[in-house]
Amino acid sequence: MVNWIDMLNRHGDKACLMLSSNTRMVTFSELADLVARKLDAMKSIGLDSRSVVAFPARYTIESVCTLLSVAQMGAIAVPLPDASEQRIEKLLTIAMACGFLEDRPDGRIHFHPLIRTPAPPTHWCYEELRDRKHAGLVLFTSGSSGEPKAAVQDLHRLQQRHQQPRSACNLLAFMQLDHIGGINTMLYSVCHGGMLVVPASRSPHDVAAAIEQHRVDVLPVSPTFLTLLLISGALDQYDFSSLKRVTYGSEAMPQSVLKQVAARLTHVQLLQTYGTTELGILQSRSQDNQSLWIQVGGGGLETKVLDGRLWVKAPTAMVGYLNAPFPLDEEGFMDTGDEVEVCGSWMRILGRNGEMINVGGTKISPTEVESVLLEMPEVVEASVVGLKHPLVGQVVQATVRLQREIPLAEFKSRMRSHCQLRLPAEAIPAKLLLADTPMVTERFKRERNPNRRENRSPNDNESSF
């Protein structure tokens, strides 16, 4: 089992966590001491290696301490997102958490017990981890199409991915601890002695201010956030000269957005990452800064493409789901659900299978249509989905947010002229909606909601062709 306290102490008095909101900084040795003290406090209230402990997933010193304390104990950690009380209760029930741990302002911990029986929660995934003597982690899928799935990860195996020596750097903590990307960022920093910089908020301006103030080297974000960074004006108002690498993933990247980012951050390496909650963050390499073609492999990772879909076998694959069937086949491969295009050893992610639009038998990638729409100077954001159609199965529906108010008929005409030169006829949006508000999910992905409506009269905000 990994000794997380020893790992922290190896980096001594180097800066470990920097909170931009109050410029509070914690060194690795200070964090090791905080983890040891929290571990003692957790043991004093009866928690042990068979416990399943829930806690807030916001990137704070207290949450990082809780996660590392649970890991040191060899127990199961359940980081919870900001959500409604009803959703939190559902997640706690699915995880079979024995309690919820909160940090009080006076420095004490408060534990809300949830299971009144003395027997620890049992599930074959948990028993598998206990047999390995490894700490575990429960991460939830978004559950946008139904009940969220609870994936059980092996923290030891996730940490092993970072065993090879790497240079220490200042990383921005963007994704929270309930996201596999946020966990990967934390593990990289802890294993290699880098400083995690937590912005005051995840707004483009607060992120940019943190990059400038704390000389951030690596910015791991989503393509949607890069779009927000471009349209916010933050790239012109703050100093990004410290940045060496921007990694982007969790959704398909529009080509037009990538080209804009590459043109603005010419000194920065742009790297497309690939990973899932179930498989972890995988080793990848981009062909170049403006290319969407990547290679995924190395470190025991295997891939195959069947019927245009990517299957992956990874050493960091989850143990299993708590509330869904085991998704790996007999050889250990998992169908990622991502449609890909292959050229030799390179592949291009087209999007999730469930998001692809089928117009009369022709598959259309929403991201490619969004990329073309985002080339238009008047378009701030674009979101594309498939809409049911009685004759051709589906048609393309686009929702756009504009820089300024433009009469719908005028924009419609411009859009069709622009798209006709760049897209096949079936990919040109057949229905158009105008949005007044940002189209971004809580995980900073593009919101694709075919039923989205704004508070305007139907004649003003939607049109069919």
Secondary structure by P-SEA (a helix, b strand, c coil): ccaaaaaaaccccccccccccccccccaaaaaaaaaaaaaaaaaaccccccbbbbbccccaaaaaaaaaaaaacbbbbbbccccaaaaaaaaaaacccbbbbbccccbbbbbcccccccccccaaaaaaaaacccbbbbbcccccccbbbbbbcaaaaaaccccbbbbbbbbbccccccaaaaaaaaaaaacbbbbbbcccccaaaaaaaaaaacccbbbbcaaaaaaaaaaccccccccccccbbbbccccccaaaaaaaaaaaccbbbbbbbbcccccccccccccccccbbbbbcccbbbbbcccbbbbbbcccccccccccccccccccccccccccccccbbbbccccccccccccbbbbaaaaaaaaaccccccbbbbbbbbbccccbbbbbbbbbcccccaaaaaaaaaaaaaacccccccccbbbbbcccccccccccccccccccccccccccccc
